[in-house]
Amino acid sequence: MSQPAPQFPPLFHGHEVARGADPFAAARDAAAQGCEAGLVTYGGAAGRLEAALVLAPDVPLGEAAAMLPVAGIGFQNALGALSPPEVAVHLEWAGAIRINGARCGGLRLWSDTREAEAIPGWLVIGLTLDILPQSPDQGGEDPDRTALHAEGCGDVDPLALLEAWIRHSYLWLSRWDAGEVRAVHDQWTGLLHGLSETVTQSGRSGTFLGIDERFAMLLRDAERTHSIPLTELLEEAT
């Protein structure tokens, strides 16, 4: 018996991809062909929640890339509402999602432009989350990887989580669009994994000091502090 289709807020509409297909690639292709903003593609590999959201920002890419952390906050809020209270969700600056300290999935970003001052035609935010372990070593010889069921979240329905991710992301997108950038900044900072630790990003290693007003990573090495923009995370079209 097939599951009912997920229900999304107004202006959002879902499309389930064929079994084994990549929802991120499907959303990117649909955006390139001129689909309406608000498309949510979902489906993909067994034991995983895979989804993507198509957006059409009206600000330059350097600002619009903030939709990646906005979607991260939306995910944390969504899982926080559905999982036991002891489950901790944190976000890496580059998009990885950590549950109780271990990586469990991540967020991806694509646009039709890489120019920071250009207004993109489309942004696509992708989400991947391991519901079940994806390898025998996950949680054993690879303790830095986990799955939702291994962290006490076996009762969380993936489609309910997808609905909640879109709903909470929409709320934060609305706040960001209304000019509440500081609220988004503060919320994301509180969820960031690795602050004050040594990290490597975009070929540089140093201390992760925090983020600036445009959500760029501030990375301090032996010589100076580097500002790494979110646009560094954009994936190449394939």
Salt bridges, closest charged atoms under 4 A:
GLU50 OE2 - ARG48 NH1 3.90
GLU92 OE2 - ARG98 NE 2.71
GLU92 OE1 - ARG103 NH2 2.93
ASP130 OD1 - ARG48 NE 2.75
ASP130 OD2 - ARG145 NH2 2.62
ASP144 OD1 - ARG98 NH1 2.82
GLU180 OE1 - ARG175 NE 2.79
ASP186 OD1 - ARG182 NH1 3.34
ASP186 OD1 - HIS185 ND1 3.75
ASP221 OD2 - HIS226 NE2 2.62
GLU235 OE2 - ARG108 NE 2.90
GLU236 OE2 - ARG114 NH1 3.82
